[in-house]
Amino acid sequence: MLPPAFAASSPLGGNDSKSPIRVTADNMIYEPDKNTVVFSGNVEVVRDDFRMWSARLTMYMKERKDAAGEKNAGNAQNGASGGLDAMKAGDLDRIVAEKNVRFRMDTKSGTAQKATWLADKEELVLEGNPVLLDGQNSVTGKRIRYFVRENRSQVEGGSGKRVEAVFSSNGKGR
């Protein structure tokens, strides 16, 4: 369990969030047949006060059927912008950031080799030497699951990697 300071508003929002997700990168490939948008090279994700950086990021869109019963990614239409014109945050299934993942929100920050945001569950899963920091407090383990809606976290240890939490005293209450 992480201290309450780690639990905050949903970093990338749930599917009811109105704020846009802005992604910048060196390259982007939209693959409508796979319902994915893949960003690579100096990837940065911004939504409200949440920022995340990684070498690669894949957005998986929900598969939907159009009026004719044909499958498509999210609400994307085949148009001049290659099908991206009608996508919105509510169409998002999950985001997977890989390689040197860093993120920051308010006083909280973290690192991992892989971070997976599950939009419907509002769950962030950190893997690959994950570390969560809030001021001088920190927690590490094999895998960190952050359940935003439930205001709780689960840190898992594994072979060769035990859970470690460091809580700093602010010097008050002596």
WOBEL-V250944 format. One record per helix or strand of 2 or more residues. SS is the DSSP state (h for helix, s for strand). FROM is the first residue (numbers start at 0). TO is the last residue. If there is no record, write none. Layout:
SS FROM TO
SS FROM TO
This chain:
h 3 5
s 21 23
s 26 30
h 31 33
s 35 46
s 49 60
s 62 64
s 70 72
h 88 90
s 91 104
s 107 117
s 122 133
s 136 146
s 151 155
s 163 165
